[in-house]
Structures are given as structure tokens and as C-alpha cells.
Amino acid sequence: MASRQPRFLLDGGTLDYFRAGSLAAQPASQTWTYVWGSDAWGEASNRDPYMVPLVGAVILVGGHHIRTSTANLQAGDNWGPPQFIVEEWIEP
């Protein structure tokens, strides 16, 4: 069985302009929780949650997307939906 490698992606509607992937491959037999964030303190395998740092705050404009993608995802995998903590503001 192939190991899984999840990625956090930002796109402007067509092309990805940011990718942050996990450095360690997740064995198919294990369950990991992933956290991507500007306050994540660095990657370390075999930890739960598995922290992946982002460089600074992520700021998106209208029409941009936050996505995830996982290499080697198999049909029987139980992959939960991503959860996001966001702050919105209206510009004058």
C-alpha cells in the first residue's frame, strides 16, 4: 500500500500560486490529523496533530480558493473534510 502525502493549496481560480505539503509520508495503516497554519511550530513525524507551518498569514481576495490534495489517496481511505478558521473583513 502506498503512503499518503497531503497538500494545502491556494489558487486564483485557475492556477495554484501556493502549495504547502507534508514532508513525511503517512502510512496507509495510520490515522493522522494535519494542521497548516502561520503559528504551526514545524514538522515532526509521528505526532498528532501533524503541524505544517505556513509563511505568514494567508490573505485571499474574492474568487480565490483554499483546497487540499492528497497524493496516493485510495478508494477505501476515510479522509474527513477540511475545517478552516478564517477572519473576514470588508474594505471601505
C-alpha positions in Angstrom: 0.0 0.0 0.0 1.3 3.5 -0.9 1.8 6.2 1.7 -0.3 9.3 1.6 1.1 12.9 1.2 -1.5 15.7 1.7 -1.0 19.2 0.4 -2.6 22.6 1.2 -3.2 24.7 -1.9 -4.2 28.2 -2.8 -5.4 29.2 -6.2 -6.7 32.2 -8.0 -9.4 30.3 -9.9 -7.1 28.6 -12.4 -3.5 28.1 -11.3 -2.1 27.2 -7.9 0.1 30.0 -6.5 0.9 28.4 -3.2 1.5 24.8 -2.0 2.5 23.5 1.4 2.9 19.8 1.5 3.7 17.4 4.3 7.4 16.3 4.3 6.6 12.9 5.8 4.5 10.3 4.1 1.6 9.0 6.1 1.5 5.2 6.2 -1.8 3.8 5.0 -2.4 2.0 8.3 -2.3 5.1 10.5 -4.6 8.0 11.2 -3.1 11.5 11.4 -4.6 14.9 12.0 -3.0 17.7 9.9 -2.8 21.4 10.9 -1.5 24.0 8.4 -1.1 27.5 9.9 1.1 30.5 10.3 1.6 29.6 14.0 2.4 25.9 13.4 5.8 25.1 15.0 7.4 22.9 12.5 7.0 19.4 11.1 7.7 16.3 13.1 6.6 12.8 12.1 4.6 10.5 14.3 2.8 13.4 16.1 -0.9 14.1 16.3 -1.6 16.7 15.2 0.9 16.8 12.4 1.9 20.5 12.1 2.9 22.1 8.8 3.9 25.7 9.0 2.8 28.4 6.6 4.9 31.5 5.9 2.9 34.4 7.5 -0.8 35.0 7.3 -2.7 33.7 4.3 -4.7 36.5 2.7 -7.1 35.7 -0.1 -9.1 38.1 -2.3 -12.5 37.3 -3.9 -12.6 34.4 -6.3 -9.5 32.6 -4.8 -9.8 29.1 -3.3 -8.4 27.1 -0.4 -8.0 23.4 -1.4 -6.4 20.2 -0.3 -5.0 17.4 -2.4 -3.6 14.1 -1.4 -1.1 12.0 -3.4 -1.8 8.3 -3.4 -5.3 8.6 -2.0 -7.1 5.3 -2.3 -10.8 4.5 -2.7 -11.1 3.0 0.8 -9.5 5.9 2.6 -11.5 7.7 5.2 -10.5 11.3 4.7 -12.5 13.9 6.6 -13.4 17.3 5.2 -11.1 20.2 5.9 -12.0 22.7 8.6 -10.9 26.3 8.3 -10.6 29.2 10.8 -11.0 32.4 8.8 -11.3 36.1 9.6 -13.2 38.2 7.1 -13.3 42.0 6.7 -14.9 44.5 4.4 -12.7 47.0 2.8 -14.0 50.6 2.5 
